[in-house]
Structures are given as structure tokens and as C-alpha cells.
Amino acid sequence: MEQKRKEEIRKSIIACDNDIVKLRSQAENLEEIIKNQKCTQKRFESECDKYEIKRQKKR
């Protein structure tokens, strides 16, 4: 009985460890997505600024 309980606890710990690994991976993926979005936003803002400067020069 005691051995069975220890085995259940061990399996539970392994499952938790696996969940932690998955969550860390997901967090890293989200950080990469956020970083890429910020880069895209900066590029977009830069293009908008260029367009605005060209438009002002035409006036």
C-alpha cells in the first residue's frame, strides 16, 4: 500500500514537471511573438512617419 502511494506521488511529480516544461516553452513562444509584434509595430510606425513627411513636403 505504501509503495503504491509513493508511486502515485512520483507520477504526479513527473506530470507537474512536464507541465512546467510545457508552460515555460509556451511563455518563450509568447515572448517571441510579442517581440516580433513590437518590431512590426515599429516598422509600421516608421513607414507611416515616412509617408507623413512626404505628404507634408508636397504641400
N, C-alpha and C positions, 0 to 999 in steps of 0.2 A: 504493500500500500504506500509506504513512504517513498519507495523507488519510483512508483508511478507518478506521485505528486511532483517529485524532483524533475522527472522527465517532462511533465506538463509545463512547469515553470521554465525549464530550459528552452522548450519550443516557443513559449511565449516571449522570452527574451530575444530569441533569434528573430521572431516575427517583428518585434519592436525595432530591432537593429535594422532589419530590411526596410521597414517603413521610414526610419530616419535617413537611410541612404537615398531612398526614392525622393523624400522631401527636399533633401539637400540638392539633388540633381534638378528638381523642379525649380528650386529657388535660383540656382545658377542659370537655368534657361530663362527664367523671368528677368533676371538681371541683364542678361544679354539682349533680350527683347527691348527692355527699357533703354538700354544704351543705344541700340540701333534706332529706336524711335526718336531719341534726343538728337542723334546725328541727322536723321531725316528732317526733323523739325528745323534744325539749324540751317541745313541746305535749303529748305523751302523758304525760310525767312531771308536768307541771303539772296535767293533768286527774286523774291518779292522786292527787296531793297533795290536790287539792280534795275528791276522794271520801273520802280517808282522814280529812281534817279533819271532814267532815260525819258520817262514821261515828263518830268519836270524840265528837262533840257529842251524838249520840243516846244514848250510853251513860250 
